[in-house]
Amino acid sequence: MTSTKKVGDSAHKPPAAGKGRPKGATNKLTRTIKQAIEQAFDQVGGPEYLATMAIQQPAAFMTLLGKVLPTQVEHSNPDGTLKQPTVVRIVAADDRSDDQASA
C-alpha cells in the first residue's frame, strides 16, 4: 500500500510554526520604546512635568489625554448586568457649539 502525504502536512512545518507571540505580549521594539519613554518622563520631572505642560500647552496635553484615556467605559450594576456604556468625547475648544461653550 502506498501512502500519500497532503500538501501542508505537519511533518514539514517547524515545531513552533503558526504559534506566534502569546496574546498580550509586546514585541521587543515596542517594549524598548516604552521603557525609553518612561525613562525620559522620569528625567524631566514625571507627573510635575505633565502638570506644567497642562498649563503651558493645554492643546498638546488634551491631545495626549485623548490618545491614552479609554474612550468607552463599561459600568456594571450590583447584580452584575452591564449598564449603558459611557462614551467620553474630548473636543477642541473651537469645535464646541455655543451651548457647550456656555456650560
Backbone torsions as a table, in degrees:
resi	resn	phi	psi	omega
1	MET	NA	137.5	-178.7
2	THR	-100.4	134.2	177.1
3	SER	-100.7	139.4	177.9
4	THR	-115.5	141.0	178.2
5	LYS	-102.3	139.8	178.2
6	LYS	-80.3	153.0	174.8
7	VAL	-65.4	136.3	-178.4
8	GLY	84.4	16.1	178.6
9	ASP	-59.0	141.0	-175.8
10	SER	-63.7	-16.1	178.7
11	ALA	-67.3	-19.8	-178.0
12	HIS	-97.8	-2.9	-178.0
13	LYS	-95.6	145.9	172.2
14	PRO	-62.7	155.7	-174.9
15	PRO	-60.2	-29.8	-178.5
16	ALA	-102.1	11.5	-176.2
17	ALA	-61.3	133.3	175.2
18	GLY	83.3	-6.7	-177.5
19	LYS	-76.1	-42.4	180.0
20	GLY	67.3	-169.9	-179.6
21	ARG	-79.0	144.2	177.0
22	PRO	-61.3	151.4	-178.8
23	LYS	-57.7	131.4	178.5
24	GLY	87.7	-10.0	-179.9
25	ALA	-78.6	137.4	178.1
26	THR	-94.0	152.3	176.6
27	ASN	-77.0	167.7	-173.5
28	LYS	-62.7	-40.1	-178.8
29	LEU	-64.6	-46.3	178.9
30	THR	-59.9	-44.5	-180.0
31	ARG	-62.3	-42.8	-179.7
32	THR	-64.9	-43.2	-179.8
33	ILE	-65.4	-42.6	178.9
34	LYS	-62.6	-39.3	178.1
35	GLN	-65.0	-40.5	179.9
36	ALA	-65.4	-41.0	178.5
37	ILE	-64.0	-43.0	179.1
38	GLU	-62.9	-40.6	178.3
39	GLN	-65.2	-42.8	178.8
40	ALA	-64.1	-40.7	178.0
41	PHE	-59.6	-44.9	178.2
42	ASP	-63.6	-38.4	-177.8
43	GLN	-67.9	-31.3	-177.6
44	VAL	-91.5	-2.8	174.6
45	GLY	123.8	1.7	175.7
46	GLY	60.0	-134.9	-176.8
47	PRO	-59.2	-33.4	178.9
48	GLU	-63.4	-38.6	177.9
49	TYR	-63.1	-43.4	178.8
50	LEU	-62.2	-40.9	178.5
51	ALA	-61.7	-42.0	178.1
52	THR	-63.4	-44.4	-179.8
53	MET	-66.2	-32.9	178.2
54	ALA	-61.6	-33.7	179.4
55	ILE	-82.3	-45.1	-175.4
56	GLN	-78.5	-33.8	-177.1
57	GLN	-132.7	66.1	-174.5
58	PRO	-60.7	-34.0	179.9
59	ALA	-65.3	-44.6	178.7
60	ALA	-65.4	-39.3	179.6
61	PHE	-64.2	-43.3	179.1
62	MET	-66.4	-34.4	175.4
63	THR	-62.3	-43.6	177.3
64	LEU	-60.0	-46.7	178.5
65	LEU	-58.9	-42.2	179.9
66	GLY	-62.0	-25.6	-179.0
67	LYS	-89.0	-27.0	-174.1
68	VAL	-105.0	-22.3	179.5
69	LEU	-82.9	146.1	176.3
70	PRO	-66.6	143.8	-179.3
71	THR	-91.7	-12.1	179.3
72	GLN	-139.8	132.9	-178.4
73	VAL	-123.9	130.9	177.7
74	GLU	-95.6	135.6	178.1
75	HIS	-115.5	144.2	176.6
76	SER	-118.2	148.0	175.9
77	ASN	-76.5	164.8	178.1
78	PRO	-56.5	-28.0	179.6
79	ASP	-83.1	0.8	176.4
80	GLY	96.7	-11.4	178.4
81	THR	-73.9	150.9	-177.9
82	LEU	-83.7	137.8	172.6
83	LYS	-83.2	171.4	174.7
84	GLN	-57.8	129.5	179.3
85	PRO	-61.4	146.3	175.9
86	THR	-95.8	126.4	179.4
87	VAL	-105.8	128.3	-179.8
88	VAL	-104.9	127.9	179.9
89	ARG	-123.2	120.3	178.0
90	ILE	-96.6	123.6	-174.0
91	VAL	-119.4	136.7	175.9
92	ALA	-65.4	151.3	-176.1
93	ALA	-54.7	-40.2	-177.8
94	ASP	-82.8	-1.5	176.4
95	ASP	-93.6	-5.0	-176.9
96	ARG	-77.6	147.2	173.3
97	SER	-78.7	170.8	179.5
98	ASP	-61.0	-35.5	179.2
99	ASP	-64.2	-41.3	-179.2
100	GLN	-72.1	-35.8	-177.5
101	ALA	-67.8	-32.7	-178.0
102	SER	-84.2	-14.1	-177.8
103	ALA	-75.1	NA	NA
